[in-house]
Amino acid sequence: MSRWTIEVAYVASRSDPSAIGRTSVGKRNRNVQLRKKAVILAFEGRAVAIGFVWMVSIAGCVDGPLFELKKLNPVIQSQWRKDRERGPVYSQRVNEMRLVGSSFKSMSEQEKAKWINTVSSIAQTETSPEIRREAVLALSEVIDDPTATTTVIKLAQDKNDKVRLAAAQALRNQVSPEATQTLLALASSDSDQNVRFAATEMLGKHRSDEVKQFLTKQLSDRSPAAQFNASLALKEFTGKDFKGDVELWKRYMGGEDVQPPTPTFTETVQSFNPLRR
């Protein structure tokens, strides 16, 4: 009999004095019941321990799974007020940058120029990669502005991959030679594959022989993802749609007279959906 079972049996006998002096058969039955109780207690103890470990594991090292409840804690609210008194906190800076980006269209030309310069300055001096990324996203709303374009091209060489990814997406609609060369550089040699794939897809509006050759070459890449992103860019580049059929794209880009496949019934119906991108 294990020590745990003996201890449980001892406690049970102390709480039930009549158990002492019963027949041996009664004692054996009592022992069986005590063993069952011991097993149940042990199982419940392990379940509690496992539950505790699970709660700790999902709690995270910063805020835990119940972050929103912090808003109800007066101590936490007091600390947040003190933080805001020292200066803008991270969430405020992100929200302000997004507000600037969404407000560019309603600004006067003078006000717009002022804020483009301000955001560009922040983007090039900010130490937080998330704020630099938000700055790039804001500048993407005015990417035709020379200052915004120059800043985004510089940020395309940022050490953080999220910032470079945002820069690639921002340059989609800026078809200047400098923007085209920046996208080609990202698509061909960036260290992060997600940046390479995004930059490849963003080349669709950059219609040049160099881009055409690059996208055609990507159709023969070993990576299906690279082939797919090249086909997306070529759809925009050529106005043709071969439904991601790489072999048809290769034939078409090779000079063959290839007709796009006939749309299925589902695709025809979806084409009439005004909410479809």
Protein Blocks (a to p, Z undefined) as FASTA:
>chain_A
ZZklmmmmmmmmmmmmmlgopafklmmmmmmmmmmmmmmmmmmmmmmmmmmmmmmmmnoj
mnommlmmmmmmmklmmmmmmmmmnoccfklmmmmmmmmmmmmmmpcfklmmmmmmmmmm
mmmmpmblklmmmmmmmmmmmmmpmklmmmmmmmmmcfbfklmmmmmmmmmmmccfklmm
mmmmmmmmpcbfklmmmmmmmmmmmccfklmmmmmmmmmpmblklmmmmmmmmmmmnopa
eehpaklmmmmmnopacddddddfklmmmmmpmkbZZ
